[in-house]
Amino acid sequence: MKLLRTTSLLGLLLMSTASAVSAAEPESQHGLQQTPFYFGLDVAYLRQKNQTRDFKEAWFDEFGTTPSVKQDRNAGAGRIFAGYSVNENLSLELAYFKTTKEKIDASDNIRSASIKYDAKGVELSGLFSPSQFPNFFVKAGAIYSELDARISASAGNNVGSSSVNDKGWGYVAGFGYKYPINQVVDIKATYAYYGRVAGDSDSHLNLLSLGFQYHF
């Protein structure tokens, strides 16, 4: 009788343990135990402001002639980031971003010049999602960025080149929407304004990006 009671208790214990394990499995499968860390990648399109007028004015002030100026205003950018979800409303992100090279060509009857430049930097920002709209977010933060420019010019048989590198602090602000594909992967669309690129009050970037983020 004692053996039967012990065997019955053991069977009940095994059954309850199995039930607890099977109940816990969906929780793990559905990501309810995921950590607050995530990482991701964005690809972006940016359109630089039209600088042909400013370039013509600077050229005229320097040489006394009005050049023809061609600017490639379309460019791309990449952004890789890692984040930490403080709670359901607030996340902190650290990111590295870099643009493709942009180009301006100018020439008059005597001389010609070509400028190629790109920007890169790091960004620390906070993302806030209101409880009423958990997939929508606004972001704000600081950037430390670098602007590299290479200038090549020619006048007759004289050819020369030089480079400029500026660095400095700026800021970022924007908003976006994230769409959960499953419990660990989100697709994210973002608009971000980068002000004071390389510390220059006249330099800014407008980025429209699409990417994903993966939750550990």
One Martini backbone bead per residue (centre of mass of N, CA, C, O) as a GRO file, in nm:
protein
  216
    1MET     BB    1   0.058   0.062  -0.021
    2LYS     BB    2   0.303   0.252   0.004
    3LEU     BB    3   0.405   0.200  -0.287
    4LEU     BB    4   0.152   0.301  -0.432
    5ARG     BB    5   0.155   0.590  -0.316
    6THR     BB    6   0.437   0.665  -0.421
    7THR     BB    7   0.377   0.612  -0.722
    8SER     BB    8   0.146   0.816  -0.747
    9LEU     BB    9   0.301   1.068  -0.660
   10LEU     BB   10   0.516   1.045  -0.881
   11GLY     BB   11   0.319   1.068  -1.119
   12LEU     BB   12   0.205   1.348  -1.044
   13LEU     BB   13   0.478   1.493  -1.051
   14LEU     BB   14   0.544   1.435  -1.351
   15MET     BB   15   0.289   1.566  -1.468
   16SER     BB   16   0.334   1.853  -1.351
   17THR     BB   17   0.609   1.897  -1.480
   18ALA     BB   18   0.520   1.865  -1.777
   19SER     BB   19   0.315   2.096  -1.769
   20ALA     BB   20   0.518   2.320  -1.700
   21VAL     BB   21   0.696   2.285  -1.951
   22SER     BB   22   0.471   2.322  -2.168
   23ALA     BB   23   0.394   2.609  -2.064
   24ALA     BB   24   0.687   2.736  -2.107
   25GLU     BB   25   0.747   2.704  -2.411
   26PRO     BB   26   0.578   2.933  -2.539
   27GLU     BB   27   0.725   3.160  -2.393
   28SER     BB   28   0.994   3.112  -2.542
   29GLN     BB   29   0.888   3.106  -2.836
   30HIS     BB   30   0.749   3.409  -2.792
   31GLY     BB   31   0.973   3.591  -2.632
   32LEU     BB   32   0.919   3.652  -2.313
   33GLN     BB   33   1.249   3.604  -2.239
   34GLN     BB   34   1.375   3.831  -2.360
   35THR     BB   35   1.594   4.058  -2.392
   36PRO     BB   36   1.662   4.416  -2.402
   37PHE     BB   37   1.831   4.349  -2.647
   38TYR     BB   38   1.951   4.501  -2.963
   39PHE     BB   39   1.982   4.485  -3.328
   40GLY     BB   40   2.079   4.664  -3.646
   41LEU     BB   41   1.970   4.779  -3.985
   42ASP     BB   42   2.015   5.058  -4.212
   43VAL     BB   43   1.874   5.208  -4.503
   44ALA     BB   44   1.930   5.516  -4.695
   45TYR     BB   45   1.783   5.822  -4.807
   46LEU     BB   46   1.929   6.120  -4.957
   47ARG     BB   47   1.881   6.484  -4.997
   48GLN     BB   48   2.050   6.736  -5.090
   49LYS     BB   49   2.096   7.046  -5.090
   50ASN     BB   50   2.104   7.319  -5.287
   51GLN     BB   51   2.445   7.453  -5.384
   52THR     BB   52   2.483   7.617  -5.651
   53ARG     BB   53   2.451   7.911  -5.567
   54ASP     BB   54   2.675   7.925  -5.353
   55PHE     BB   55   2.901   7.835  -5.548
   56LYS     BB   56   2.879   8.067  -5.750
   57GLU     BB   57   2.935   8.295  -5.549
   58ALA     BB   58   3.215   8.196  -5.456
   59TRP     BB   59   3.343   8.196  -5.736
   60PHE     BB   60   3.300   8.495  -5.804
   61ASP     BB   61   3.460   8.608  -5.559
   62GLU     BB   62   3.732   8.467  -5.656
   63PHE     BB   63   3.722   8.502  -6.007
   64GLY     BB   64   3.478   8.671  -6.164
   65THR     BB   65   3.297   8.421  -6.239
   66THR     BB   66   3.043   8.214  -6.397
   67PRO     BB   67   2.957   7.899  -6.344
   68SER     BB   68   2.905   7.573  -6.405
   69VAL     BB   69   2.676   7.361  -6.214
   70LYS     BB   70   2.698   7.023  -6.075
   71GLN     BB   71   2.468   6.828  -5.872
   72ASP     BB   72   2.460   6.544  -5.664
   73ARG     BB   73   2.179   6.491  -5.450
   74ASN     BB   74   2.198   6.184  -5.445
   75ALA     BB   75   2.193   5.947  -5.169
   76GLY     BB   76   2.338   5.732  -4.928
   77ALA     BB   77   2.293   5.512  -4.633
   78GLY     BB   78   2.429   5.375  -4.327
   79ARG     BB   79   2.309   5.178  -4.032
   80ILE     BB   80   2.436   5.074  -3.716
   81PHE     BB   81   2.281   4.907  -3.425
   82ALA     BB   82   2.229   4.937  -3.062
   83GLY     BB   83   2.007   4.826  -2.791
   84TYR     BB   84   1.798   4.937  -2.499
   85SER     BB   85   1.525   4.838  -2.303
   86VAL     BB   86   1.406   4.991  -2.034
   87ASN     BB   87   1.110   4.990  -2.151
   88GLU     BB   88   0.810   5.012  -2.328
   89ASN     BB   89   0.887   5.339  -2.388
   90LEU     BB   90   1.217   5.303  -2.361
   91SER     BB   91   1.514   5.363  -2.564
   92LEU     BB   92   1.859   5.290  -2.630
   93GLU     BB   93   2.098   5.420  -2.881
   94LEU     BB   94   2.377   5.294  -3.075
   95ALA     BB   95   2.546   5.445  -3.362
   96TYR     BB   96   2.651   5.399  -3.708
   97PHE     BB   97   2.727   5.628  -3.977
   98LYS     BB   98   2.710   5.644  -4.352
   99THR     BB   99   2.784   5.794  -4.649
  100THR     BB  100   2.790   5.858  -4.953
  101LYS     BB  101   2.916   6.008  -5.218
  102GLU     BB  102   2.936   6.342  -5.311
  103LYS     BB  103   2.885   6.585  -5.594
  104ILE     BB  104   3.077   6.865  -5.742
  105ASP     BB  105   3.065   7.053  -6.048
  106ALA     BB  106   3.294   7.302  -6.199
  107SER     BB  107   3.295   7.565  -6.465
  108ASP     BB  108   3.483   7.752  -6.695
  109ASN     BB  109   3.696   7.885  -6.939
  110ILE     BB  110   3.957   7.817  -6.737
  111ARG     BB  111   3.824   7.636  -6.508
  112SER     BB  112   3.813   7.349  -6.275
  113ALA     BB  113   3.596   7.153  -6.044
  114SER     BB  114   3.600   6.893  -5.778
  115ILE     BB  115   3.367   6.757  -5.531
  116LYS     BB  116   3.410   6.517  -5.266
  117TYR     BB  117   3.171   6.385  -5.017
  118ASP     BB  118   3.139   6.276  -4.669
  119ALA     BB  119   2.965   6.110  -4.393
  120LYS     BB  120   3.036   6.040  -4.038
  121GLY     BB  121   2.923   5.856  -3.732
  122VAL     BB  122   2.787   5.897  -3.407
  123GLU     BB  123   2.499   5.778  -3.208
  124LEU     BB  124   2.290   5.907  -2.935
  125SER     BB  125   1.965   5.776  -2.846
  126GLY     BB  126   1.617   5.828  -2.787
  127LEU     BB  127   1.321   5.616  -2.760
  128PHE     BB  128   0.972   5.699  -2.782
  129SER     BB  129   0.675   5.514  -2.671
  130PRO     BB  130   0.356   5.521  -2.659
  131SER     BB  131   0.109   5.334  -2.516
  132GLN     BB  132  -0.111   5.384  -2.744
  133PHE     BB  133   0.160   5.366  -2.961
  134PRO     BB  134   0.398   5.124  -2.961
  135ASN     BB  135   0.510   5.150  -3.276
  136PHE     BB  136   0.561   5.434  -3.218
  137PHE     BB  137   0.829   5.689  -3.263
  138VAL     BB  138   1.060   5.900  -3.099
  139LYS     BB  139   1.367   6.095  -3.156
  140ALA     BB  140   1.673   6.179  -2.962
  141GLY     BB  141   2.009   6.338  -2.993
  142ALA     BB  142   2.355   6.274  -3.039
  143ILE     BB  143   2.641   6.377  -3.243
  144TYR     BB  144   2.951   6.253  -3.394
  145SER     BB  145   3.111   6.403  -3.675
  146GLU     BB  146   3.236   6.360  -4.021
  147LEU     BB  147   3.389   6.560  -4.288
  148ASP     BB  148   3.480   6.462  -4.617
  149ALA     BB  149   3.697   6.637  -4.854
  150ARG     BB  150   3.769   6.644  -5.213
  151ILE     BB  151   3.983   6.851  -5.416
  152SER     BB  152   3.980   6.921  -5.768
  153ALA     BB  153   4.196   7.118  -5.994
  154SER     BB  154   4.196   7.330  -6.299
  155ALA     BB  155   4.440   7.547  -6.498
  156GLY     BB  156   4.521   7.437  -6.759
  157ASN     BB  157   4.827   7.290  -6.660
  158ASN     BB  158   4.707   7.318  -6.379
  159VAL     BB  159   4.720   7.081  -6.105
  160GLY     BB  160   4.509   7.005  -5.815
  161SER     BB  161   4.490   6.907  -5.456
  162SER     BB  162   4.262   6.856  -5.175
  163SER     BB  163   4.177   6.838  -4.817
  164VAL     BB  164   3.894   6.799  -4.588
  165ASN     BB  165   3.849   6.794  -4.217
  166ASP     BB  166   3.559   6.765  -4.015
  167LYS     BB  167   3.460   6.811  -3.665
  168GLY     BB  168   3.163   6.736  -3.452
  169TRP     BB  169   2.879   6.845  -3.295
  170GLY     BB  170   2.534   6.731  -3.271
  171TYR     BB  171   2.204   6.636  -3.393
  172VAL     BB  172   1.900   6.432  -3.340
  173ALA     BB  173   1.577   6.392  -3.515
  174GLY     BB  174   1.261   6.194  -3.497
  175PHE     BB  175   1.066   5.931  -3.666
  176GLY     BB  176   0.855   5.621  -3.638
  177TYR     BB  177   0.805   5.267  -3.746
  178LYS     BB  178   0.719   4.944  -3.612
  179TYR     BB  179   0.711   4.600  -3.741
  180PRO     BB  180   0.618   4.293  -3.639
  181ILE     BB  181   0.698   3.978  -3.755
  182ASN     BB  182   0.786   3.883  -3.469
  183GLN     BB  183   0.927   3.835  -3.153
  184VAL     BB  184   1.240   3.931  -3.282
  185VAL     BB  185   1.134   4.093  -3.545
  186ASP     BB  186   1.177   4.418  -3.695
  187ILE     BB  187   1.037   4.667  -3.887
  188LYS     BB  188   1.189   4.992  -3.987
  189ALA     BB  189   1.074   5.330  -4.013
  190THR     BB  190   1.265   5.643  -4.082
  191TYR     BB  191   1.300   5.978  -3.972
  192ALA     BB  192   1.599   6.194  -3.997
  193TYR     BB  193   1.766   6.470  -3.836
  194TYR     BB  194   2.087   6.615  -3.907
  195GLY     BB  195   2.255   6.840  -3.711
  196ARG     BB  196   2.554   6.971  -3.727
  197VAL     BB  197   2.756   6.860  -3.920
  198ALA     BB  198   3.068   6.871  -3.796
  199GLY     BB  199   2.969   7.147  -3.639
  200ASP     BB  200   2.791   7.268  -3.873
  201SER     BB  201   2.520   7.483  -3.908
  202ASP     BB  202   2.494   7.429  -4.242
  203SER     BB  203   2.489   7.118  -4.177
  204HIS     BB  204   2.272   6.860  -4.316
  205LEU     BB  205   2.041   6.574  -4.272
  206ASN     BB  206   1.803   6.371  -4.465
  207LEU     BB  207   1.657   6.063  -4.351
  208LEU     BB  208   1.539   5.770  -4.522
  209SER     BB  209   1.455   5.463  -4.358
  210LEU     BB  210   1.522   5.099  -4.379
  211GLY     BB  211   1.476   4.821  -4.144
  212PHE     BB  212   1.613   4.619  -3.877
  213GLN     BB  213   1.539   4.427  -3.569
  214TYR     BB  214   1.702   4.225  -3.313
  215HIS     BB  215   1.608   4.019  -3.056
  216PHE     BB  216   1.753   3.824  -2.808
   0.00000   0.00000   0.00000
